[in-house]
């Protein structure tokens, strides 16, 4: 198991009591809220590519 993808806290309750899960690579279990979740690398973003909003969207 890689240490690079280790979460620091549970995305559901925010607690730090996490343990590697038995479901496979990237799976974690939170002892505080009794939930299991999995981390997944989606890919690299293109350099300089950002979602742009049009002007005036926040004037509503």
PDB file of N, CA, C and O in Angstrom, chain B, residues numbered from 101:
ATOM      1  N   UNK B 101       0.836  -1.169   0.000  1.00  0.00           N
ATOM      2  CA  UNK B 101       0.000   0.000   0.000  1.00  0.00           C
ATOM      3  C   UNK B 101       0.887   1.240   0.000  1.00  0.00           C
ATOM      4  O   UNK B 101       1.884   1.299   0.720  1.00  0.00           O
ATOM      5  N   UNK B 102       0.527   2.210  -0.795  1.00  0.00           N
ATOM      6  CA  UNK B 102       1.333   3.411  -0.930  1.00  0.00           C
ATOM      7  C   UNK B 102       0.979   4.436   0.140  1.00  0.00           C
ATOM      8  O   UNK B 102      -0.195   4.632   0.454  1.00  0.00           O
ATOM      9  N   UNK B 103       1.971   5.074   0.685  1.00  0.00           N
ATOM     10  CA  UNK B 103       1.740   6.128   1.670  1.00  0.00           C
ATOM     11  C   UNK B 103       1.356   7.438   0.995  1.00  0.00           C
ATOM     12  O   UNK B 103       0.951   8.377   1.680  1.00  0.00           O
ATOM     13  N   UNK B 104       1.469   7.527  -0.304  1.00  0.00           N
ATOM     14  CA  UNK B 104       1.171   8.765  -1.010  1.00  0.00           C
ATOM     15  C   UNK B 104      -0.311   9.112  -0.987  1.00  0.00           C
ATOM     16  O   UNK B 104      -0.661  10.291  -1.044  1.00  0.00           O
ATOM     17  N   UNK B 105      -1.175   8.136  -0.908  1.00  0.00           N
ATOM     18  CA  UNK B 105      -2.612   8.384  -0.968  1.00  0.00           C
ATOM     19  C   UNK B 105      -3.284   8.241   0.393  1.00  0.00           C
ATOM     20  O   UNK B 105      -4.481   7.958   0.460  1.00  0.00           O
ATOM     21  N   UNK B 106      -2.551   8.426   1.456  1.00  0.00           N
ATOM     22  CA  UNK B 106      -3.122   8.277   2.791  1.00  0.00           C
ATOM     23  C   UNK B 106      -3.879   9.541   3.184  1.00  0.00           C
ATOM     24  O   UNK B 106      -3.304  10.630   3.174  1.00  0.00           O
ATOM     25  N   UNK B 107      -5.160   9.414   3.529  1.00  0.00           N
ATOM     26  CA  UNK B 107      -5.919  10.593   3.956  1.00  0.00           C
ATOM     27  C   UNK B 107      -5.555  10.987   5.386  1.00  0.00           C
ATOM     28  O   UNK B 107      -5.110  10.151   6.172  1.00  0.00           O
ATOM     29  N   UNK B 108      -5.743  12.243   5.713  1.00  0.00           N
ATOM     30  CA  UNK B 108      -5.452  12.735   7.058  1.00  0.00           C
ATOM     31  C   UNK B 108      -6.692  12.731   7.942  1.00  0.00           C
ATOM     32  O   UNK B 108      -6.585  12.708   9.168  1.00  0.00           O
ATOM     33  N   UNK B 109      -7.877  12.753   7.315  1.00  0.00           N
ATOM     34  CA  UNK B 109      -9.113  12.764   8.080  1.00  0.00           C
ATOM     35  C   UNK B 109     -10.239  12.147   7.244  1.00  0.00           C
ATOM     36  O   UNK B 109     -10.138  12.046   6.021  1.00  0.00           O
ATOM     37  N   UNK B 110     -11.297  11.745   7.918  1.00  0.00           N
ATOM     38  CA  UNK B 110     -12.454  11.149   7.267  1.00  0.00           C
ATOM     39  C   UNK B 110     -13.225  12.227   6.506  1.00  0.00           C
ATOM     40  O   UNK B 110     -13.505  13.282   7.077  1.00  0.00           O
ATOM     41  N   UNK B 111     -13.578  11.999   5.231  1.00  0.00           N
ATOM     42  CA  UNK B 111     -14.321  13.017   4.478  1.00  0.00           C
ATOM     43  C   UNK B 111     -15.769  13.157   4.946  1.00  0.00           C
ATOM     44  O   UNK B 111     -16.452  14.098   4.542  1.00  0.00           O
ATOM     45  N   UNK B 112     -16.243  12.254   5.775  1.00  0.00           N
ATOM     46  CA  UNK B 112     -17.629  12.302   6.253  1.00  0.00           C
ATOM     47  C   UNK B 112     -17.759  12.977   7.610  1.00  0.00           C
ATOM     48  O   UNK B 112     -18.610  13.850   7.783  1.00  0.00           O
ATOM     49  N   UNK B 113     -16.929  12.588   8.581  1.00  0.00           N
ATOM     50  CA  UNK B 113     -17.066  13.139   9.934  1.00  0.00           C
ATOM     51  C   UNK B 113     -15.878  14.010  10.356  1.00  0.00           C
ATOM     52  O   UNK B 113     -15.976  14.742  11.341  1.00  0.00           O
ATOM     53  N   UNK B 114     -14.765  13.944   9.629  1.00  0.00           N
ATOM     54  CA  UNK B 114     -13.602  14.763   9.950  1.00  0.00           C
ATOM     55  C   UNK B 114     -12.676  14.172  10.991  1.00  0.00           C
ATOM     56  O   UNK B 114     -11.663  14.788  11.324  1.00  0.00           O
ATOM     57  N   UNK B 115     -12.988  13.001  11.515  1.00  0.00           N
ATOM     58  CA  UNK B 115     -12.145  12.383  12.531  1.00  0.00           C
ATOM     59  C   UNK B 115     -10.866  11.832  11.899  1.00  0.00           C
ATOM     60  O   UNK B 115     -10.822  11.562  10.699  1.00  0.00           O
ATOM     61  N   UNK B 116      -9.842  11.672  12.709  1.00  0.00           N
ATOM     62  CA  UNK B 116      -8.543  11.206  12.222  1.00  0.00           C
ATOM     63  C   UNK B 116      -8.259   9.742  12.553  1.00  0.00           C
ATOM     64  O   UNK B 116      -7.148   9.270  12.312  1.00  0.00           O
ATOM     65  N   UNK B 117      -9.220   9.020  13.092  1.00  0.00           N
ATOM     66  CA  UNK B 117      -9.034   7.618  13.470  1.00  0.00           C
ATOM     67  C   UNK B 117      -9.310   6.711  12.264  1.00  0.00           C
ATOM     68  O   UNK B 117     -10.350   6.056  12.198  1.00  0.00           O
ATOM     69  N   UNK B 118      -8.371   6.682  11.316  1.00  0.00           N
ATOM     70  CA  UNK B 118      -8.528   5.921  10.074  1.00  0.00           C
ATOM     71  C   UNK B 118      -7.606   4.714  10.050  1.00  0.00           C
ATOM     72  O   UNK B 118      -6.501   4.731  10.592  1.00  0.00           O
ATOM     73  N   UNK B 119      -8.101   3.663   9.402  1.00  0.00           N
ATOM     74  CA  UNK B 119      -7.307   2.439   9.231  1.00  0.00           C
ATOM     75  C   UNK B 119      -7.453   1.960   7.803  1.00  0.00           C
ATOM     76  O   UNK B 119      -8.511   2.142   7.199  1.00  0.00           O
ATOM     77  N   UNK B 120      -6.411   1.350   7.246  1.00  0.00           N
ATOM     78  CA  UNK B 120      -6.542   0.791   5.895  1.00  0.00           C
ATOM     79  C   UNK B 120      -7.654  -0.250   5.845  1.00  0.00           C
ATOM     80  O   UNK B 120      -7.784  -1.072   6.751  1.00  0.00           O
ATOM     81  N   UNK B 121      -8.449  -0.210   4.791  1.00  0.00           N
ATOM     82  CA  UNK B 121      -9.555  -1.143   4.638  1.00  0.00           C
ATOM     83  C   UNK B 121      -9.125  -2.450   4.007  1.00  0.00           C
ATOM     84  O   UNK B 121      -8.042  -2.548   3.428  1.00  0.00           O
ATOM     85  N   UNK B 122      -9.967  -3.439   4.120  1.00  0.00           N
ATOM     86  CA  UNK B 122      -9.677  -4.757   3.569  1.00  0.00           C
ATOM     87  C   UNK B 122     -10.127  -4.895   2.116  1.00  0.00           C
ATOM     88  O   UNK B 122      -9.837  -5.912   1.485  1.00  0.00           O
ATOM     89  N   UNK B 123     -10.824  -3.905   1.571  1.00  0.00           N
ATOM     90  CA  UNK B 123     -11.382  -4.000   0.230  1.00  0.00           C
ATOM     91  C   UNK B 123     -10.351  -3.839  -0.877  1.00  0.00           C
ATOM     92  O   UNK B 123     -10.662  -4.082  -2.043  1.00  0.00           O
ATOM     93  N   UNK B 124      -9.156  -3.443  -0.547  1.00  0.00           N
ATOM     94  CA  UNK B 124      -8.118  -3.308  -1.568  1.00  0.00           C
ATOM     95  C   UNK B 124      -7.400  -1.978  -1.480  1.00  0.00           C
ATOM     96  O   UNK B 124      -7.565  -1.227  -0.519  1.00  0.00           O
ATOM     97  N   UNK B 125      -6.605  -1.700  -2.491  1.00  0.00           N
ATOM     98  CA  UNK B 125      -5.773  -0.495  -2.526  1.00  0.00           C
ATOM     99  C   UNK B 125      -6.622   0.772  -2.487  1.00  0.00           C
ATOM    100  O   UNK B 125      -7.570   0.911  -3.259  1.00  0.00           O
ATOM    101  N   UNK B 126      -6.289   1.677  -1.606  1.00  0.00           N
ATOM    102  CA  UNK B 126      -6.983   2.947  -1.511  1.00  0.00           C
ATOM    103  C   UNK B 126      -8.212   2.938  -0.639  1.00  0.00           C
ATOM    104  O   UNK B 126      -8.872   3.969  -0.505  1.00  0.00           O
ATOM    105  N   UNK B 127      -8.546   1.804  -0.037  1.00  0.00           N
ATOM    106  CA  UNK B 127      -9.735   1.707   0.815  1.00  0.00           C
ATOM    107  C   UNK B 127      -9.356   2.042   2.256  1.00  0.00           C
ATOM    108  O   UNK B 127      -8.322   1.600   2.756  1.00  0.00           O
ATOM    109  N   UNK B 128     -10.207   2.830   2.915  1.00  0.00           N
ATOM    110  CA  UNK B 128      -9.973   3.245   4.286  1.00  0.00           C
ATOM    111  C   UNK B 128     -11.251   3.098   5.100  1.00  0.00           C
ATOM    112  O   UNK B 128     -12.353   3.190   4.560  1.00  0.00           O
ATOM    113  N   UNK B 129     -11.099   2.870   6.398  1.00  0.00           N
ATOM    114  CA  UNK B 129     -12.224   2.735   7.307  1.00  0.00           C
ATOM    115  C   UNK B 129     -12.068   3.743   8.442  1.00  0.00           C
ATOM    116  O   UNK B 129     -10.986   3.904   9.007  1.00  0.00           O
ATOM    117  N   UNK B 130     -13.170   4.415   8.763  1.00  0.00           N
ATOM    118  CA  UNK B 130     -13.178   5.368   9.868  1.00  0.00           C
ATOM    119  C   UNK B 130     -13.792   4.692  11.086  1.00  0.00           C
ATOM    120  O   UNK B 130     -14.937   4.243  11.039  1.00  0.00           O
ATOM    121  N   UNK B 131     -13.032   4.618  12.177  1.00  0.00           N
ATOM    122  CA  UNK B 131     -13.523   3.985  13.394  1.00  0.00           C
ATOM    123  C   UNK B 131     -14.517   4.878  14.120  1.00  0.00           C
ATOM    124  O   UNK B 131     -15.295   4.389  14.939  1.00  0.00           O
ATOM    125  N   UNK B 132     -14.509   6.162  13.842  1.00  0.00           N
ATOM    126  CA  UNK B 132     -15.392   7.090  14.530  1.00  0.00           C
ATOM    127  C   UNK B 132     -16.829   7.018  14.004  1.00  0.00           C
ATOM    128  O   UNK B 132     -17.765   6.887  14.793  1.00  0.00           O
ATOM    129  N   UNK B 133     -17.015   7.101  12.677  1.00  0.00           N
ATOM    130  CA  UNK B 133     -18.377   7.091  12.119  1.00  0.00           C
ATOM    131  C   UNK B 133     -18.736   5.759  11.468  1.00  0.00           C
ATOM    132  O   UNK B 133     -19.834   5.602  10.935  1.00  0.00           O
ATOM    133  N   UNK B 134     -17.804   4.792  11.509  1.00  0.00           N
ATOM    134  CA  UNK B 134     -18.046   3.445  10.994  1.00  0.00           C
ATOM    135  C   UNK B 134     -18.345   3.424   9.490  1.00  0.00           C
ATOM    136  O   UNK B 134     -19.146   2.615   9.022  1.00  0.00           O
ATOM    137  N   UNK B 135     -17.696   4.315   8.741  1.00  0.00           N
ATOM    138  CA  UNK B 135     -17.865   4.364   7.291  1.00  0.00           C
ATOM    139  C   UNK B 135     -16.584   3.904   6.609  1.00  0.00           C
ATOM    140  O   UNK B 135     -15.488   4.021   7.157  1.00  0.00           O
ATOM    141  N   UNK B 136     -16.749   3.384   5.410  1.00  0.00           N
ATOM    142  CA  UNK B 136     -15.607   2.990   4.586  1.00  0.00           C
ATOM    143  C   UNK B 136     -15.635   3.842   3.325  1.00  0.00           C
ATOM    144  O   UNK B 136     -16.705   4.135   2.792  1.00  0.00           O
ATOM    145  N   UNK B 137     -14.461   4.238   2.850  1.00  0.00           N
ATOM    146  CA  UNK B 137     -14.369   5.019   1.625  1.00  0.00           C
ATOM    147  C   UNK B 137     -13.097   4.631   0.891  1.00  0.00           C
ATOM    148  O   UNK B 137     -12.217   3.973   1.446  1.00  0.00           O
ATOM    149  N   UNK B 138     -13.014   5.048  -0.365  1.00  0.00           N
ATOM    150  CA  UNK B 138     -11.865   4.689  -1.186  1.00  0.00           C
ATOM    151  C   UNK B 138     -11.327   5.922  -1.891  1.00  0.00           C
ATOM    152  O   UNK B 138     -12.091   6.738  -2.406  1.00  0.00           O
ATOM    153  N   UNK B 139     -10.008   6.051  -1.911  1.00  0.00           N
ATOM    154  CA  UNK B 139      -9.349   7.126  -2.637  1.00  0.00           C
ATOM    155  C   UNK B 139      -9.048   6.655  -4.049  1.00  0.00           C
ATOM    156  O   UNK B 139      -8.687   5.498  -4.265  1.00  0.00           O
ATOM    157  N   UNK B 140      -9.198   7.556  -5.003  1.00  0.00           N
ATOM    158  CA  UNK B 140      -8.967   7.183  -6.394  1.00  0.00           C
ATOM    159  C   UNK B 140      -8.314   8.344  -7.126  1.00  0.00           C
ATOM    160  O   UNK B 140      -8.800   9.473  -7.064  1.00  0.00           O
ATOM    161  N   UNK B 141      -7.231   8.076  -7.808  1.00  0.00           N
ATOM    162  CA  UNK B 141      -6.555   9.071  -8.619  1.00  0.00           C
ATOM    163  C   UNK B 141      -7.273   9.171  -9.958  1.00  0.00           C
ATOM    164  O   UNK B 141      -7.425   8.166 -10.652  1.00  0.00           O
ATOM    165  N   UNK B 142      -7.712  10.356 -10.325  1.00  0.00           N
ATOM    166  CA  UNK B 142      -8.475  10.529 -11.561  1.00  0.00           C
ATOM    167  C   UNK B 142      -7.614  10.903 -12.761  1.00  0.00           C
ATOM    168  O   UNK B 142      -7.980  10.597 -13.896  1.00  0.00           O
ATOM    169  N   UNK B 143      -6.491  11.550 -12.537  1.00  0.00           N
ATOM    170  CA  UNK B 143      -5.623  11.934 -13.644  1.00  0.00           C
ATOM    171  C   UNK B 143      -5.045  13.319 -13.432  1.00  0.00           C
ATOM    172  O   UNK B 143      -5.306  13.968 -12.419  1.00  0.00           O
ATOM    173  N   UNK B 144      -4.269  13.757 -14.385  1.00  0.00           N
ATOM    174  CA  UNK B 144      -3.638  15.071 -14.322  1.00  0.00           C
ATOM    175  C   UNK B 144      -4.470  16.081 -15.099  1.00  0.00           C
ATOM    176  O   UNK B 144      -5.074  15.760 -16.122  1.00  0.00           O
ATOM    177  N   UNK B 145      -4.486  17.289 -14.598  1.00  0.00           N
ATOM    178  CA  UNK B 145      -5.177  18.364 -15.292  1.00  0.00           C
ATOM    179  C   UNK B 145      -4.243  19.001 -16.313  1.00  0.00           C
ATOM    180  O   UNK B 145      -3.030  19.043 -16.111  1.00  0.00           O
ATOM    181  N   UNK B 146      -4.800  19.486 -17.391  1.00  0.00           N
ATOM    182  CA  UNK B 146      -3.987  20.182 -18.385  1.00  0.00           C
ATOM    183  C   UNK B 146      -3.475  21.473 -17.760  1.00  0.00           C
ATOM    184  O   UNK B 146      -4.216  22.163 -17.060  1.00  0.00           O
ATOM    185  N   UNK B 147      -2.245  21.792 -18.003  1.00  0.00           N
ATOM    186  CA  UNK B 147      -1.638  22.980 -17.412  1.00  0.00           C
ATOM    187  C   UNK B 147      -2.325  24.241 -17.933  1.00  0.00           C
ATOM    188  O   UNK B 147      -2.474  24.429 -19.140  1.00  0.00           O
ATOM    189  N   UNK B 148      -2.735  25.090 -17.014  1.00  0.00           N
ATOM    190  CA  UNK B 148      -3.357  26.351 -17.380  1.00  0.00           C
ATOM    191  C   UNK B 148      -4.837  26.243 -17.701  1.00  0.00           C
ATOM    192  O   UNK B 148      -5.471  27.260 -17.984  1.00  0.00           O
ATOM    193  N   UNK B 149      -5.411  25.047 -17.668  1.00  0.00           N
ATOM    194  CA  UNK B 149      -6.825  24.877 -17.968  1.00  0.00           C
ATOM    195  C   UNK B 149      -7.645  25.100 -16.711  1.00  0.00           C
ATOM    196  O   UNK B 149      -7.460  24.400 -15.716  1.00  0.00           O
ATOM    197  N   UNK B 150      -8.543  26.061 -16.746  1.00  0.00           N
ATOM    198  CA  UNK B 150      -9.405  26.368 -15.610  1.00  0.00           C
ATOM    199  C   UNK B 150     -10.814  26.624 -16.113  1.00  0.00           C
ATOM    200  O   UNK B 150     -11.021  27.050 -17.249  1.00  0.00           O
ATOM    201  N   UNK B 151     -11.768  26.356 -15.251  1.00  0.00           N
ATOM    202  CA  UNK B 151     -13.154  26.691 -15.560  1.00  0.00           C
ATOM    203  C   UNK B 151     -13.315  28.192 -15.366  1.00  0.00           C
ATOM    204  O   UNK B 151     -13.001  28.715 -14.297  1.00  0.00           O
ATOM    205  N   UNK B 152     -13.795  28.883 -16.380  1.00  0.00           N
ATOM    206  CA  UNK B 152     -13.977  30.322 -16.279  1.00  0.00           C
ATOM    207  C   UNK B 152     -15.458  30.643 -16.213  1.00  0.00           C
ATOM    208  O   UNK B 152     -16.270  30.036 -16.911  1.00  0.00           O
ATOM    209  N   UNK B 153     -15.800  31.599 -15.372  1.00  0.00           N
ATOM    210  CA  UNK B 153     -17.179  32.056 -15.309  1.00  0.00           C
ATOM    211  C   UNK B 153     -17.305  33.303 -16.161  1.00  0.00           C
ATOM    212  O   UNK B 153     -16.341  34.053 -16.323  1.00  0.00           O
ATOM    213  N   UNK B 154     -18.472  33.522 -16.696  1.00  0.00           N
ATOM    214  CA  UNK B 154     -18.685  34.721 -17.498  1.00  0.00           C
ATOM    215  C   UNK B 154     -18.914  35.895 -16.577  1.00  0.00           C
ATOM    216  O   UNK B 154     -19.350  35.719 -15.439  1.00  0.00           O
ATOM    217  N   UNK B 155     -18.625  37.092 -17.053  1.00  0.00           N
ATOM    218  CA  UNK B 155     -18.806  38.277 -16.237  1.00  0.00           C
ATOM    219  C   UNK B 155     -20.286  38.499 -15.977  1.00  0.00           C
ATOM    220  O   UNK B 155     -21.123  38.294 -16.856  1.00  0.00           O
ATOM    221  N   UNK B 156     -20.593  38.914 -14.780  1.00  0.00           N
ATOM    222  CA  UNK B 156     -21.969  39.213 -14.423  1.00  0.00           C
ATOM    223  C   UNK B 156     -22.706  38.071 -13.772  1.00  0.00           C
ATOM    224  O   UNK B 156     -23.843  38.257 -13.337  1.00  0.00           O
ATOM    225  N   UNK B 157     -22.098  36.868 -13.684  1.00  0.00           N
ATOM    226  CA  UNK B 157     -22.774  35.733 -13.053  1.00  0.00           C
ATOM    227  C   UNK B 157     -23.013  35.961 -11.568  1.00  0.00           C
ATOM    228  O   UNK B 157     -24.009  35.489 -11.020  1.00  0.00           O
ATOM    229  N   UNK B 158     -22.107  36.680 -10.913  1.00  0.00           N
ATOM    230  CA  UNK B 158     -22.247  36.871  -9.478  1.00  0.00           C
ATOM    231  C   UNK B 158     -23.043  38.135  -9.139  1.00  0.00           C
ATOM    232  O   UNK B 158     -23.175  38.479  -7.965  1.00  0.00           O
ATOM    233  N   UNK B 159     -23.568  38.824 -10.140  1.00  0.00           N
ATOM    234  CA  UNK B 159     -24.353  40.035  -9.908  1.00  0.00           C
ATOM    235  C   UNK B 159     -25.833  39.734  -9.681  1.00  0.00           C
ATOM    236  O   UNK B 159     -26.619  40.662  -9.491  1.00  0.00           O
ATOM    237  N   UNK B 160     -26.221  38.494  -9.694  1.00  0.00           N
ATOM    238  CA  UNK B 160     -27.634  38.134  -9.586  1.00  0.00           C
ATOM    239  C   UNK B 160     -28.148  38.347  -8.196  1.00  0.00           C
ATOM    240  O   UNK B 160     -29.322  38.094  -7.927  1.00  0.00           O
TER     241      UNK B 160
END
